[in-house]
């Protein structure tokens, strides 16, 4: 299975999580995993993969709380109107300092629907990633097999 992780990050938390996801996936026998920042992602990248994992922090974008990273907002605009009959999974990072904790996950789920994709599994919400990194990485490690088997 060809897996693409599209991510965006402000303080490297999402990147760190994505790099760990790659290692966990490789440990599970998934050798073909690519990491791509959202501002570099194009429709062709999605078409070349079987499973696309979208991972974003939750942030204040355009004065709206709980939004995905601005690179994802730009990706949504760039791919507007395109349809992808692909499997998608969503990871949202965030913390309790925002009213919408891990709200980016909700926006990315809606976006998958707009793309015509199939959401596999429940979105993973990693609240306070850096404050409890070992526990959050265990959650990630436990979640990955659920999306692979869907």
ABEGO torsion letter per residue (X at the ends): XBBBBBBBBAAGAAAAAAAAAAAAAAAAGBABBBBBBAAABBAAAAAABABBBBBBBBBBBGGBBGBBBAAAAAAAAAABGBBBBBBBBBBBBBBAABABBGAAAAAAAAAAAAAGBBBBEBBBBBBGAAABAAAAAAAAAAAAAAAAAX
